[in-house]
Amino acid sequence: MRSHTATMVDRIEDTSRADREAALADAGHNVFELASDDVAVDLLTDSGTGTMSNDQWAAMLQGDEAYAGSASFDDLAAAAEDVMGFQHIIPAHQGRGAENVLYGAVLSAGDTVLNNAHFDTTRAHVAANDATPVDCPVDGARDPDTDAPFKGNFSVERARRVVDDVGADAVPVVVLTITNNSMAGQPVSIENTREVAAFADDIDATFVIDACRFAENAHFVQQREPGYEHDSVAAIAREQLSYADACVMSGKKDGLVNVGGFVGLHDDGRLHEQCRQRGILYEGFSTYGGMSGRDMAAFAVGLREAVEPPYVAERVAQVQRLADALTDRDVPIYQPAGGHAVYIDANAALPHLPREQFPGQAFVCELYREGGVRAVELGRFAFPDTDRRDLVRLALPRRTYGPDHLDHVADTAAAVCERGTDVTGLEIVSEPELTELRHFSAALQPVA
Ligand SMILES: *Cc1c(COP(=O)(O)O)cnc(C)c1O
């Protein structure tokens, strides 16, 4: 049984198949262009879409809106230190704001960044600094059928080969993304985190943890990593983050808020000063950084709730429940399920579609047409230059949907699979110049 009740409700509008067909055509077959009122179950992202607790709402009323020296900033900084162990934070409006602050400070043109897998905004920020993002996933990470406990891990072996090639001086930053969003939300072990820390130290690079889903990752460590079964999620999270020199955090994920973020640092040396100055320039003064006082107040409470049992265990169990419902209906999914999302393998579901016709995006469009379910493609459409599989992500907003919604999603996905060869492929009509972010704004049309 869930350990919480809903105290506020948001009605879901009823749409017909004809309404959805028209909305999809208007949206250029890109679900980012859909109005949320036209969506029944919105699994586009788990980013900033969750439900806040009454404690968070209560904290918002106490938000201190002072430009400088806000008490709400102090609350957020204290939570970041207590929960994540970072003594210093540079606040930002959301994760990518924090990425801009940090990566702009540490990268120069021609550098290489190593990451277990770059999330799309991270990849774009590295590229925007004229540096090269290189993914170092472990073997089998992209295989949807290998069952392994930590498929999100970073391959130090792969990373060493890159360093041999480009030279250690060209690699100022090593990033570990926990959980590994671009690798089906798979977790990273503490053992691997220690190895990556040692490797970064060895090549004299700054070790950054992209900590957006640090609590979900800690839950998996507790469940799967020998020696951690008796430790609390809170203790595991603190240990894992302690190995990093810095973190990038999006409050929209495990901060349990709708907006917000920060860069976390253990000391206030040169990097802290560089980030602080960039933060003031791009985000706002160092005690708000793009957030209102009430945003920071809710974020401070959310960070603490994220590591309090049974929150994260229930969250991950809900994701597993959706995975099981899909598997029961023979919908091919990436195994094992991730911490925040289930990924449908569109290449397996729609084998008649060549990869050039974006089977993932075709599946996304069909999910919407069929049942008003909004998902996102994370395959060749979102990542034009990689060879990854065409996955469709069903991300669950935190503390929001119930079992009936999940059953509807599973039924809808099964209906799309049954439609099989009737599902047509897509082609791009227009796309933005910065192709790293093309899935947010490109327009498509069905292949004639
Ligand atoms: C969401 C996310 C970001 C960026 O955060 P935003 O708040 O969306 O700007 C960075 N890295 C990872 C792994 C993420 O999931």
The ligand as an SDF file (V2000), in Angstrom:
LIG
                    3D

 15 15  0  0  0  0  0  0  0  0999 V2000
   17.4310   16.4450  -16.1610 C   0  0  0  0  0  0  0  0  0  0  0  0
   18.8510   16.1880  -16.2370 C   0  0  0  0  0  0  0  0  0  0  0  0
   19.7660   17.2330  -16.4100 C   0  0  0  0  0  0  0  0  0  0  0  0
   19.3430   18.6740  -16.6320 C   0  0  0  0  0  0  0  0  0  0  0  0
   18.4810   19.1420  -15.6550 O   0  0  0  0  0  0  0  0  0  0  0  0
   17.2900   20.1620  -15.9830 P   0  0  0  0  0  0  0  0  0  0  0  0
   16.7560   20.5190  -14.6610 O   0  0  0  0  0  0  0  0  0  0  0  0
   16.3120   19.4520  -16.8590 O   0  0  0  0  0  0  0  0  0  0  0  0
   17.8820   21.3340  -16.7130 O   0  0  0  0  0  0  0  0  0  0  0  0
   21.1040   16.9020  -16.4030 C   0  0  0  0  0  0  0  0  0  0  0  0
   21.5120   15.6300  -16.2620 N   0  0  0  0  0  0  0  0  0  0  0  0
   20.6620   14.6050  -16.1110 C   0  0  0  0  0  0  0  0  0  0  0  0
   21.1610   13.2120  -15.9380 C   0  0  0  0  0  0  0  0  0  0  0  0
   19.3020   14.8420  -16.0970 C   0  0  0  0  0  0  0  0  0  0  0  0
   18.4560   13.8200  -15.9520 O   0  0  0  0  0  0  0  0  0  0  0  0
  1  2  1  0
  2  3  1  0
  2 14  2  0
  3  4  1  0
  3 10  2  0
  4  5  1  0
  5  6  1  0
  6  7  2  0
  6  8  1  0
  6  9  1  0
 10 11  1  0
 11 12  2  0
 12 13  1  0
 12 14  1  0
 14 15  1  0
M  END
$$$$
